[in-house]
């Protein structure tokens, strides 16, 4: 039963369905869900508590995931708009319930499935192969007591996945549903808009001191000092240890003799190409035009024109500036059709026309470098560096384990470090942004974990992506606080004026939408604002990538009748848009017949998602769920 369920667990809808249930759990790890603590719980599921510490770690790791994903676009306001705090709690609750249901149904995960899941995880692989030693280190760093603890958590996730797939399984899809979705996806529209730029009306608004103070009082959460922490840390760096490592010639020679096969250099080829780009699924007319272009190039080559000169003139690849030169490469480095032709050519020859997913190519083979075995002299230096690095990595891991043992015997990180003659470094109080340029916290893994840790929590030893081991403890946590109005008055006034200008721009756009008897050109001239008109565009934006065609604008425009105004002004990057539907272009039945099968699968997935959501809601009704809003508000 479980295997059958898992066979259906590969679709994108399955991943989307569990965004609110499982995504965070991939990021968090098992320890966060079952750690206890005596603090008042954030929620109760029947008699099972969602602990304060459990939620705190989960919530902060979710925030850190958004920081890593969004970079400079991350903001407190954006995260608040996503309702991350509440969603994190619901994620924990939903997963707990699903595990309970799966257990009651007797669902189990075979050992073979758990093993395959673990061994296929790229995090536990070295050069594409499962590495037991790396697996052991990483699972420990993730907070698991042993590899078995981690595998038990994987087993639970497999059960949740199996239950989900059993629910969304198969659904009936009608012809009408398929046709409706096809029309919604492939219908095109031409849209016209007059966009009112708030900057253009800035001189029409004013903000008094009283207005600014009122704005501040309503938006105090936007004027907060950042969370700051102070940490102590011990770094074990293989690169530093390597400086004192010594490997003699005998060790290097022995390593060379034992790995001679690894120093075999396969045949390499050096080629140039001319590319005329066209996608395989492009419109027939485009493909025909591209084919004619490459045939014209071929004719010019046969007439004796220089390959490199012609590549610079007509090739549509980034290599054109170098005469189409692609450098040296081994078999398998290029896409299949290209690779097959190159490694079947004679030196100096020019190929016929070659088709790949990128378009049409003509290839010239410039040179061949035969396969050969490297000598000891050629690889001695690199092999020495490799052996030293390996020894340093081993020593770093051993020291990390010694430090871990010392932490169990000493009463502080400082004492544990001193017992091993390791250096302890302390930071000043820094915010998340300031930590990016702080040597102690400039690694995103360490930074994320540190800002999710409370003072007094056990010291954690983390292996970073570059092979270092860092043990850290948070010694002080300075929580955000509202900044005094006097300290932010200038910023507040500027923000309030920007808001007022935006409101004014929206009012003008609303006036434009209500106007009658005038053309778009007349309205644009009357209000002194620019007019935009789109190319034929689909609801997903295909056809025109203009920045004013936002997802929100397109969604509303495709729910408006031809010739009508969109029912409200839309905020776009350029300002507030008053949008009218100029033309509706229906897709052809021939296109429908060609895409019908794929559309049917999309509808099946979407209906499966709805079924699962309804099931989840009905199951939750059978549980007594109590959220402690007072505790939740503290985070």
N, C-alpha and C positions, 0 to 999 in steps of 0.2 A: 504493500500500500504506500509506504513512505517513498520508495524508489519511484513509483508511478507519479506521486505528487511532485517530486523534485524534478522530474523531466519537464514540467511545465513552468519551472522557476526561472526562465531565462529572458523573459520579455521585459521591455522597458517599463511597462505599466506596473509590473510587480515591484520594481524598484521605487516607482513614484508612490504607490500605495503605502509603502512602509516608510516614506520620508518622515512622517510624524511619529513612526513607531520604532524604526530600526536604524535610521541614519546615524543618529547620535550615538547609538550603542556600538557602532563600528569604531567611532572615535574614542569612546570612553573606556571600555574594558570591564570585566566582570567585577573587579573589586569594588567599584563605585556603587554597585547595586546591592551588595550584600554586606557592606560595612555598616557597623551599627552606630553606637554613640548614644549618650543618655539625653541629648537635647530633645526638646519638644519636636515631634514629627511635623513635616510639612503637609503630609496627607496620610489618611488611613484607607486601606483597601480591605474591607471586612475587618479582620483583626491584625492585618499586616501593615506595619508602619513604613512610610517613605521618610527615611531619616534626614535630619537637618544637614549633616555632613554629606550624605549621599547626594542630596539635591544640589548642595553648594558646588561640589566638584563637577557634577554633570552640567550644571548651568554655566559655570565658568569655562569649562572645556568647549561647550557649544559656542560661547562668545569668542573664544580664542580661534575656533575653527573659522568663524566668520571673519575675524581679523586677518587670518592667513589667506583666506580666499579673496577678500575684497581689497586688501592693501590700503592705499590712501583713500579709497572710496568708502571705507568703513566709517561709520559715525554712530553715536549713541542714539540719535533720532531715528536712523534707519533701522537699527536693531529693535528699538521700541515699536516701530511700525510693524515689524514682523511678529511681535508678541512672543519673543523667544522664551521669556520666563515661563509663561503659562503653557506654551507648547512643550517645553522641556518636561514639565511635570506630567502633562498628559501622555507624553512618550513613555515615561517610566510606568505610568499606570496601565497603559494599553499593553505594553510588553508583559508586565506581570500577569495580566488577565489572560493573554494568549497562552502563556506558559502553563497557567493553571488549567485552561481548557484542554490544551494538548495533552497534558498529563492525565486528565480525567478520561480522555478518549483512548488512552493507551498508546499514543504515538511515541515511537522511539527512533533514534538515529543510528543506523548500523555503523559499526566501527570502521568499515571500509569508507563510508561517506565522510566521517569525521577525519580520518587519516588523509583522504584526498583533499579535503578542504584545507587542512593545515599545510600540507606539503605544496599546495599550489599557490599559497600566499606569497607574493613577491617579497614581502618584508623578511621572510625567513629563508630567502634564497641568496646564494652567492654565485654570480656568473650563471644564473639560470638554473641552478641545482640546489635542492633543499640542503641546508646547512644545520645539522643538529646542534652544534655549538652556538651558532647565532640564535637559533630557536630558543635555546635555554636562557641565553642572556636577555633577549628581548622580552620573553614572557615574564621574566623576573622584574625587568624594568617597568612593565605594564602593570605591575602590582599583584601578579599571581604568585602564590606560594610555591607552585611547581608547574611543570608542563601538564600534568594531569588535571590541575585546576583549570588551566586554559582550555584543554580539550573538553572538559565538562561544560564550559561555557559555549564552546563551538557546538556541542551536541544540543544545547538548549536552543541556540539560534537556528539550527537545522530543523528542530521540531516546530519552531514558530513559522519558519519558511514553508514547511510542509503543510501546516494547518492553513496558512494563507492561500496556498495554491489549490488546496482542496476546495476552498470556498469560492474562489474566483473562476475555477475550472472552465466549464463550457457554458456558453449562453447562446440563445437563439437570436439571429440577426435577420431582419426582414429586408426585402429589396428596397422598400421605401426609406428605411434608415440609411442604407448604403448610399442611395442616390442623394438624400438630403445632405449627408456629410460631404459627398463629392462636390456638390454645388457650393456648399459653404467654403470648401477649401480652394476650389479652382475658378470660381467666379471672379471676374476682374472689374474694377471700378476706376473711373477717373474722378479725382477729388480736387476741389478748388477751396482755397482758404485765404482769409485775410487774418494776419497774425499781428496782434498788438504787443509791441515790445514794452515791458514795464520801464525800461530805462528811458524810453521816449516820453514817458509821462511823469518822470520823477519830479520835474519842476512844478507839477500840478498838485503835489501833495506836500504837507508839512506835518512835523511831529513836535509837539510841545514837550517840555520837561515832564509835565503831568502825564502825557500820553506815554512817554518813554518809561516812567516809573510804573504805570499800569501794565505796560507790556512786560516789564521785568517781573512784576508780581505774578503774572499769569504764566510765565515761562521760566520759573526759577530753575527747573531741572536742566535747562540749557546752559546755565551759568554755574557749573559745578567745578570745583577743583578735581583733578584726576586722582584715581586710586594710586597710592604710592606704597612701595615696600622697601624694606632693607633686608639684605640677605647675607649670610655667610656661605662660602663655597670652597670646595677643594677640587682642583682640576687635575686629572691624570691624563696627560697628553702623549700618545705614542710618538708623535713627531719630536717631542722634547727628549723622551727616553732614547730614541733612535740615535741621537747625537753622541751618546756614550756607548753605543753597541759596536762590537767588533766581530767581524766574520773573517776567518783566515781562508787562504787560497784552497786549502784541502776541502773545506766545506763547500766552497763554490763549485769546485771541480766535481765533487761527488753529486751535488745537485744537478749539475749539467749532464753528467753521465746517466743519471736516473730518469732524466726528462728529455732526452734527445729528440724524441718524437714531437715534443711540444715546440721545438725550435725549427720545425720544417715550415718554410715559407711557400704558400701555394702560388700558382701562376697568377700573374696580374696583367691587366691590359690597360692601355692608354688610348682613349678614343675622343673624338669630337662629334658633335651632332648639330643638326639644324632642326628646329622644332616649329611647327605651326600648330598652335593650341586649339583644341576643340574637345568638349566633353563627349563621352560615348553616348550619353542620353540626350545630347543637344538636338535641337530641331533639325530636321533633314536638310533644309536649305543651308543652314550653317555648316553642316558636315560636308555637303557638296562643295561649298565655297572654299573650305579649308583644304579639301582634297585637290581642288584645282590649283591652289597656291603651291602646295608641296610638289605637284606634278610640274609646275612651271619652274620651280627650283631645280628639280631633277633634270629637266631639259637643259637648263643653263650649265649645270655641272657636266653633263655629257658633252656640251659644246666646248668645254675646256676652261670654264671660269674657276678661279681659285676658291677652294672650299672655305678657308678661314675668312676670306674677304666677303664671301656670300653670306656666311653665318652672321657676321657683324651687321650686314645690311638687312637681312630678313628674318633671322631666327627670333622667336618669341620667348626664349629661355634666358634666365639670368646669366648663362654662360656666353651669350652672344658677344659681349664686350671682349671676351678672350678668344674670339674666333670659334666658339662652340666647344672649347677645350674643357674636358671633364676630369682630367687628371688620371691617376692610376687607381684601379679598383679590382677587387677579387670577384670571382663568380658568385652570384647571389646578391651582390650589393645593389644592382639595378632591378627594376621591375621585370617580371618574367619574360615578356616578349622581347624587350630590349636586350636583356642579358643573353638570351638564347642566340640572338643574331650576332652580337659582338663576339661571343666565344666560339662562333662557327666561322669567323672571317679570317682571311689571310692578311698579314701585315701590309698596309698601304692601300687596301681595297676599300671601295665605297659600297654601301649596302643599297638594296632596293628600298622602297618606302616601307616603314615599319609603323604599325599602329599600336598605341598603348592607351591607357586611360587618360593620358595627358594630351594626346593628339597624334599628329603624324610626324615621324622622324625620318631623317636620312643620316646615316652614321658612317664615319670614316675611322678605320682602325689605324692609329698612328704607330703603335709600337707594342711589343710583347716582352714581358719579363718572365722567363721560364721559372718553374718551381725549383727551389733549391733548399738545402739544409744549411742553417747558419753555423758558423764555427764557434768554438769556445771563446776566441778572442772577441768576436762580434757581440756576444751576449754577456761577457763577464761582468761588465760594469752594471748593466741593468739587473742581472741576476743577483749580484751582491746587494744592490739596493733593495731588491725584493726580499731577500733573506733577512736583511736588517729590519725591514718594515714588519715582516712576519714575527720576528723575535720581539720587536717593540710592542706589537699588538698583543702578543701572548703575555708579555710582562705587564702591560697596562691592565689586561683583564685580571691577572693574578693580583695586582695591587688593589683593583676595585673589590675583589673578593676579600682580601685582607682587611680593607677599610670597612667593608660590610660587617665582618666578624668583630672588628674593633668597636664599631658602633654599638654592638650588642653588649660589650663589656664596659665601655666608658660612659660617662654621664653627659657628654656633649660632643659635637662635631669637632670642636677645637681639640679636646683631649684625644679623640680618636686619631686626628691628623698628626698630632705631636707624637703619638706612640709609633707612628710609621715614618716620621720625619717628612711629612707632607706639609706643604704650605697652605695656610688658611687665608682667604681673601675676603674682605668685607666691603659691601657697597654702601654708598649714600642712599638716602630715600629717593627713589626714582619712579616716574610714571611709566606706563607701557611704552609711550613714544620715546621717552628719554632712555629707556632700557635698551632700545635698538642700537644706540651708540655707546653703551656701557660695556666694556670688555667682558665683564662677568656675566652679562645677560644678553649679549648680542646674538646668541643662537636662539632661533624661534622655538625649538623644543623646550629648552630650559626656561625661556621667558614665559611661555604659555603655562608650563607646569608651576612655575614660581608664583605667578599671579593668581593661580587657582588653589594655592596652599595657604593655610592659616598658621600663625605663630603657634609653636608647641606641637605641631604635627610631626610625626617621625621623619627623620632625614631620608631623603630619596636619592638614590644613585641612578643617574640616567646616562645611557650610552647615546651620544649624538651621532648624526649621520656621517660625520667625518672621523668616527672611531674614538673620540675622546670619552672619558668617563667623568662625570661631574656630580659631586655630592653637594647638595645645598639644603639649607634650612632658612625659613623666613623668620627673622627675629623681631620684625615690627611691621605692622600693616596700618597705614594711615588712610582711613576711609574717605571717600569723596564728601565734600561739604559745599554748601551754597556760598558763592563768592559775594562779598558785600556790593551793594549797588554802586557805591562810589568808585569801586575798583573796575567796574565794567560799564560805566555809564555811557561812554562813547560808543562802545560796541552795541549796547542795548539800543541806543538811539538810531544807529545805522541799521540794525536789524528791523526795528519798528518801521523805519521809512521804507525799506525794501518791501516789507509786508504791505504797507499802505499803497505803494506803487503797483504791486501785483493786484491788489483789490481793484484799483482804478483801471488797470489794463483789462481785467475781467469784465468790469462794468461796460467799458467801451465795446468789447467783443460781443457782449450781450445785446447792446444797442444795434450793432451791425446785423446780428441775426434777426432782429425784429423789423428791420427796414423792409419796405416793400416798393416795388416798381422801379428798382434801380439794378443795374448790372454790377457784377463783381468789380469791374474796372472803375465804375463810377463811385462805388462805396470805398474802394481803396484810396481813390483820389480825395474824396470828401474827408476821410478820417486821417489822411496822411500816413497810412500804414501799408506795408508791402503785401502784394498778392502772390500766392503760391498756387501752382497747378501741378498735379502729379501725372506721371505716365500711367498707363493701365497697370493696376497693382492688385495683388490678391490680399486676402485678409491677413495672411502671415507676413506680408511685406515684400514678397517676391514680385519683382517687376520694377520696383523703385526703392532705393535705399536712402532717400532723402531723410535727414534727421527729424524734420517736423512730422513725419509719418510715424508717430509713436504707436506702440501696441494698443494703448488706450484709445487713441484717435481712430485707428483702424477698426477696432472692435465696435465702436459706436457708429462709425460710418457704414459698416456692413450690416447694421440693423436699422438703417434709414432708407426710405424710399427714394428712387431716382428723382432728381430735381428738388429734393427737400433739404432743409438745413438740419444738421446734427442738433439734437435737442438741448445741448448745453455747450458752452465754450470749453475748449480743451486746453489744459496746460501742456505746452510743448517746449523744447529747449529755447526757441526764439521768443516765447511769450504765451499769450492766450489766443487760440485759434478759433475763428468762426468758420465752420466748415460746411460746404454744400456739395451734394452729390451731382456731378455733371453728367455722368454716363455709367450705365451698367452693361457689362459684356458677359453674356451667359457662356459657359463652357460647352463644348460639342459632345454629342453622344458618342462619337468615335473615341474621344479621350476617356469618357466614362467606361466604355467597354474594356479599354486597355488597362485601366487602373482599378477596376472593380474588385479584383481579388485582394489587392493590397488594402484598399479602403475597408473591405469587409473585416480584415484582421484588426485594423485600427478600432473599428466599432466594437468588435468582440472584446478587445482589451479595455476599452472605455467602460463598457457595460459591466465587465468583470470588476472594475475598480468601484463602480457604484454598488454592486452587490456586496463587495467586501466591506465598504463603508457602512452600509445598512446593517450587515451582520455584526460589525464591531459595536455599533450603537445599541443594537438589541441585547447583545451579551453584557455590555456595561450596565444595562438596566437591571441585570440580575445580581449585581454586586453593590455593596454598600460602600460608596466612595465619599469620603469627607475631606475637603481641602481646608487647611488652616490658613486663611487669607492673611491673618495677622503675622504669622511666621513668614509666609511667602513674600509679604511686602517688605521684609527686612533685607531681602537680597537685592 
